[in-house]
């Protein structure tokens, strides 16, 4: 029974690490966009560093998780709009938000495991 718990722990840790890679990819994309909009390496690089640091500070991490998940919700909404259906926009926005919360929460757990 103990080996089953260890295996589950290892599987969960791998899942969290994979999702942290997704989150850091989001950080990179956001940082590039900020850098291009401001035409500044300082703003781009600084935003990446600030988001990375925020992930390790629980109150800031929660805010970051919600904001990034709202971004996934917006993507779902836009995809739903391609179907010219209000129902599709709402449903896909909700699915996007819930999926984002799942991914980002497990990435936050990964950061907590590093402490």
C-alpha positions, 0 to 999 in steps of 0.5 A: 500500500505504501508503494501505491502512495509513493507512486501517486505522489510521484505522478502528482509531482510530475503533473504539477511540474508539467503544468508549471512549464505551461505557466512559464510559457504563458509568462514568456508569451506575456513578457514578449507582448509587454516588451513589444508593446513598450519596445523595452527589454526592461519591461519585457524581462522585468515582467517575466521576473515579476510573474516568476517571483509572484508564483512563489508568494502565496497571495500574489500567486492566487491573484496570478492564477485567477488573472491567467485563468481569466485569460484562458476564459477569454480565449474560450470566449473568442473561440465560441464567437467563431461559432456565432453562438452566444451559448458557445461563447459562454460555455467555452469561456467557463470551460477555459476558466475551469481548465485554467484554474486546474492547470495554474493551481497545480503549477502553484502547488509545484512552486509550493513543493520547492519550498 
